[in-house]
């Protein structure tokens, strides 16, 4: 069971069963044979299967679009709001679309990149926190790299119990984020990070939550890797690589924004 909405229980379908042998055909009834021969021929997409190389290449292309959009969003932060709205809509479309669409995944990356760039501008320029973008990028890369290495060596694996805890914690954090947004929009708290800047025993709440947030993001990556592995092992159609790419990019963007926010609160 995956918390990442980009993946579903049946996100990756196994390869089609092999054609029956001559002996099996001889044992089949005339009606069954006729149905077999009436089937449409497999297309190129159906015969090509999902692979790690394909996911890696497509992820690199998609992240490049995120970076390109982020550069534009940083230079022209006013477009960030439009990018965030369109990116959110495209994310929902990609989540609920049964068959992944490369164009929609790439469009999501480009528009979400505009929002990421505008948020980065807000923190580095408006809040005058020089160099924080590079620190956030480094932190994102480190979390991603360490999680991937632990998963590749088998030291970290997805489990039902851990996933249940992750879902509960993820829903709780999502509700907290919604409440915090309402508090900020209504002017109840005018701090740049809202309730996250409230101090408990002299420590900002955002820093207290930081380890939990990083663990949530890291485990989300573990689930992404697990789903991709299941797709490759099952011989899912090559088009399903885009579902894996979308899930990874979704998590990476979330991880970057969270680390950016944690660093900003820590600096203040």
Phi, psi and omega in degrees: 000127184248133177285324180302118184295347179291341181245143178235177182300322181246035183298322181244121180263144180290166181296153179295146181296149181294157179295146181295148179286174180298321180295319179294321179296323181295330181274352182279152178286157178305323180293318179295320178298318180297319179295323179297313183284343179277350180295147178288149179293145179294138178278174179298321181295322182288329182276338177274140186246159180296141180218159178295320180300318180296318179295317181298314181296316181290326177295319179298317179296316182294318178293328176297323177292323177298315180296316179300315178295323180295322178298315179295317179296328178288319181285326180231074187300342180298335181279354183297321181295316178297317179299321181294317181294310181294321178298320179296317179297315179295327177297316178297319179298315180294326181293315186267354178284125184294315179258118182299145179244117179304320181296317181291324178294316179293322178296319176302314181300316182295312183288322178294329176299323177300317179294318179298318179296319180293319178296320179296319177298316181302316183284314186281320185264304184295318179271001176055054178242080185299140175078000185290332180297315181294324177295320179293320178296318178297316179297319178297315179297321180293315180297316180297313183296315181294317180296317179297318180296317179294323179290318182296327180272000178081008182282337179233131180220155177287141177220156182297318182294314180296324180293320178297316178297319180298316181297316179298312180295321181295318178294319179298317180292323178297318178295320177299319181295322178294314178299317180298320179296318179297318179298321181287316182294321181282353178084007178297324177228117184264011177290145181306331181245012174062226183296339181295338180271352178297136185264139174238113186056038176082001181247127179302140181302326180299325179282330177292322180281344186308309180300322180294317181296316180297319178295321178298314180294319180295318180290329175298321176296320178301318178293323176299311180299320181296317180294320178295318178299318179297322179295317179293315180297326181277353182069040180297154178303149185301329181299335181289350174302327181292331175292320176296319179298314181300316179299316180296313182295321177302314181291319181297317179297316178300315181299316181299313182296320179294317179294321177300317181292317179299315179297321180296316178295321179296321179294321180290000000 
